[in-house]
Amino acid sequence: MREHEVLGRIRELVDEEHSLRQRTMAGELDSGEERQRLAHLEESLDQCWDMLRQRRALRVAGGDPDQASARPVNEVEGYLQ
């Protein structure tokens, strides 16, 4: 995935997050459903941000940014643990 595609995906996910929050405030979603979907969105966003960092690091190091790949959710979510 190229950098502009990753950034586009991030924008899509953020827009979806905002939409979810608005629907919840309007009473269209229950909080359990919202929490589950938001958790999935956060994981997807973390994967996108990780791929973007990989691409940029590879470019700075003289490598091929197209060699960056999506890492598994459990790996990306485990960075701070």
MIDOSE-1310 file (N, C-alpha, C; in nm, 2 decimals, decimal comma, always signed):
residues 81
mreh	+0,08/-0,12/+0,00/+0,00/+0,00/+0,00/+0,09/+0,12/+0,00; +0,07/+0,21/-0,09/+0,15/+0,34/-0,10/+0,10/+0,44/+0,01; +0,19/+0,53/+0,03/+0,17/+0,63/+0,14/+0,04/+0,70/+0,13; +0,00/+0,75/+0,01/-0,12/+0,82/-0,01/-0,24/+0,73/+0,01
evlg	-0,23/+0,60/-0,02/-0,33/+0,51/+0,01/-0,35/+0,48/+0,16; -0,24/+0,48/+0,23/-0,25/+0,46/+0,38/-0,31/+0,58/+0,44; -0,27/+0,70/+0,40/-0,33/+0,82/+0,45/-0,48/+0,83/+0,42; -0,52/+0,79/+0,30/-0,66/+0,79/+0,26/-0,74/+0,69/+0,35
rire	-0,68/+0,58/+0,38/-0,75/+0,48/+0,47/-0,76/+0,54/+0,61; -0,66/+0,60/+0,66/-0,67/+0,67/+0,79/-0,78/+0,77/+0,79; -0,79/+0,85/+0,69/-0,90/+0,95/+0,68/-1,04/+0,88/+0,68; -1,05/+0,77/+0,61/-1,18/+0,69/+0,60/-1,21/+0,64/+0,74
lvde	-1,11/+0,58/+0,81/-1,14/+0,53/+0,95/-1,17/+0,64/+1,05; -1,11/+0,75/+1,04/-1,14/+0,86/+1,13/-1,28/+0,91/+1,10; -1,32/+0,92/+0,97/-1,45/+0,96/+0,94/-1,56/+0,87/+0,99; -1,53/+0,74/+0,98/-1,62/+0,64/+1,03/-1,63/+0,65/+1,18
ehsl	-1,52/+0,67/+1,25/-1,52/+0,69/+1,39/-1,61/+0,81/+1,43; -1,60/+0,92/+1,36/-1,68/+1,03/+1,39/-1,83/+1,00/+1,37; -1,86/+0,93/+1,26/-1,99/+0,89/+1,23/-2,05/+0,81/+1,34; -1,97/+0,71/+1,38/-2,02/+0,62/+1,49/-2,06/+0,70/+1,62
rqrt	-1,97/+0,79/+1,65/-1,99/+0,87/+1,77/-2,12/+0,95/+1,76; -2,14/+1,01/+1,64/-2,26/+1,09/+1,61/-2,39/+1,00/+1,62; -2,38/+0,89/+1,56/-2,50/+0,80/+1,56/-2,53/+0,75/+1,71; -2,42/+0,73/+1,79/-2,45/+0,69/+1,93/-2,51/+0,81/+2,00
mage	-2,46/+0,93/+1,98/-2,52/+1,04/+2,05/-2,67/+1,06/+2,01; -2,70/+1,03/+1,88/-2,84/+1,04/+1,83/-2,93/+0,92/+1,88; -2,87/+0,83/+1,95/-2,95/+0,71/+2,00/-2,97/+0,60/+1,90; -2,89/+0,61/+1,79/-2,90/+0,50/+1,69/-2,82/+0,38/+1,71
ldsg	-2,73/+0,39/+1,80/-2,64/+0,27/+1,84/-2,64/+0,26/+1,99; -2,63/+0,14/+2,04/-2,61/+0,12/+2,18/-2,46/+0,13/+2,21; -2,43/+0,16/+2,34/-2,29/+0,18/+2,37/-2,20/+0,05/+2,35; -2,26/-0,07/+2,37/-2,19/-0,19/+2,35/-2,15/-0,21/+2,21
eerq	-2,24/-0,19/+2,12/-2,22/-0,20/+1,98/-2,11/-0,09/+1,94; -2,12/+0,03/+1,99/-2,03/+0,13/+1,96/-1,89/+0,09/+2,01; -1,88/+0,05/+2,13/-1,75/+0,01/+2,19/-1,68/-0,10/+2,10; -1,75/-0,20/+2,06/-1,70/-0,30/+1,98/-1,65/-0,25/+1,85
rlah	-1,73/-0,17/+1,78/-1,68/-0,12/+1,65/-1,57/-0,02/+1,67; -1,57/+0,06/+1,77/-1,46/+0,16/+1,80/-1,33/+0,09/+1,82; -1,34/-0,03/+1,90/-1,22/-0,10/+1,93/-1,16/-0,15/+1,79; -1,24/-0,20/+1,70/-1,19/-0,25/+1,57/-1,13/-0,13/+1,49
lees	-1,20/-0,02/+1,50/-1,14/+0,10/+1,43/-1,01/+0,14/+1,48; -1,00/+0,14/+1,61/-0,87/+0,18/+1,67/-0,76/+0,08/+1,63; -0,79/-0,05/+1,63/-0,69/-0,15/+1,58/-0,65/-0,12/+1,44; -0,74/-0,09/+1,36/-0,72/-0,07/+1,21/-0,63/+0,06/+1,20
ldqc	-0,67/+0,16/+1,27/-0,59/+0,29/+1,27/-0,45/+0,26/+1,32; -0,43/+0,19/+1,42/-0,29/+0,16/+1,47/-0,21/+0,08/+1,36; -0,28/-0,01/+1,29/-0,21/-0,08/+1,19/-0,17/+0,02/+1,07; -0,26/+0,11/+1,04/-0,22/+0,20/+0,93/-0,11/+0,30/+0,98
wdml	-0,12/+0,35/+1,10/-0,01/+0,44/+1,15/+0,12/+0,36/+1,15; +0,12/+0,23/+1,19/+0,24/+0,15/+1,19/+0,30/+0,14/+1,05; +0,21/+0,11/+0,95/+0,26/+0,09/+0,82/+0,32/+0,22/+0,76; +0,26/+0,34/+0,80/+0,31/+0,47/+0,76/+0,45/+0,49/+0,81
rqrr	+0,46/+0,46/+0,94/+0,59/+0,47/+1,01/+0,70/+0,38/+0,94; +0,66/+0,26/+0,91/+0,75/+0,17/+0,84/+0,80/+0,22/+0,71; +0,70/+0,27/+0,63/+0,73/+0,33/+0,50/+0,83/+0,44/+0,51; +0,80/+0,53/+0,61/+0,89/+0,65/+0,62/+1,03/+0,61/+0,67
alrv	+1,03/+0,52/+0,76/+1,16/+0,47/+0,81/+1,25/+0,40/+0,70; +1,18/+0,32/+0,62/+1,25/+0,26/+0,51/+1,30/+0,36/+0,41; +1,22/+0,47/+0,38/+1,27/+0,57/+0,29/+1,39/+0,64/+0,35; +1,38/+0,68/+0,48/+1,49/+0,75/+0,54/+1,62/+0,67/+0,54
aggd	+1,61/+0,54/+0,56/+1,72/+0,45/+0,56/+1,77/+0,41/+0,43; +1,71/+0,46/+0,32/+1,75/+0,43/+0,19/+1,69/+0,30/+0,13; +1,59/+0,25/+0,20/+1,53/+0,13/+0,16/+1,41/+0,16/+0,07; +1,34/+0,05/+0,03/+1,22/+0,06/-0,05/+1,10/+0,07/+0,03
pdqa	+1,03/+0,18/+0,04/+0,91/+0,19/+0,12/+0,80/+0,09/+0,09; +0,80/+0,05/-0,04/+0,70/-0,05/-0,08/+0,72/-0,19/-0,01; +0,83/-0,21/+0,06/+0,85/-0,33/+0,13/+0,78/-0,33/+0,27; +0,73/-0,22/+0,31/+0,65/-0,21/+0,43/+0,53/-0,30/+0,42
sarp	+0,49/-0,36/+0,53/+0,37/-0,45/+0,53/+0,29/-0,43/+0,66; +0,16/-0,47/+0,65/+0,08/-0,46/+0,76/+0,12/-0,57/+0,86; +0,14/-0,52/+0,98/+0,17/-0,62/+1,09/+0,04/-0,66/+1,16; +0,04/-0,78/+1,22/-0,08/-0,83/+1,28/-0,12/-0,74/+1,40
vnev	-0,25/-0,74/+1,42/-0,31/-0,65/+1,53/-0,24/-0,68/+1,66; -0,22/-0,80/+1,70/-0,16/-0,83/+1,83/-0,02/-0,78/+1,84; +0,05/-0,77/+1,73/+0,19/-0,72/+1,74/+0,18/-0,57/+1,75; +0,10/-0,50/+1,67/+0,09/-0,36/+1,67/+0,04/-0,31/+1,81
egyl	-0,06/-0,38/+1,86/-0,12/-0,34/+1,99/-0,03/-0,37/+2,11; +0,07/-0,46/+2,09/+0,15/-0,50/+2,20/+0,28/-0,41/+2,21; +0,29/-0,31/+2,13/+0,42/-0,23/+2,14/+0,44/-0,17/+2,27; +0,34/-0,12/+2,34/+0,36/-0,05/+2,46/+0,36/-0,14/+2,59
q	+0,34/-0,27/+2,57/+0,33/-0,36/+2,68/+0,47/-0,42/+2,71
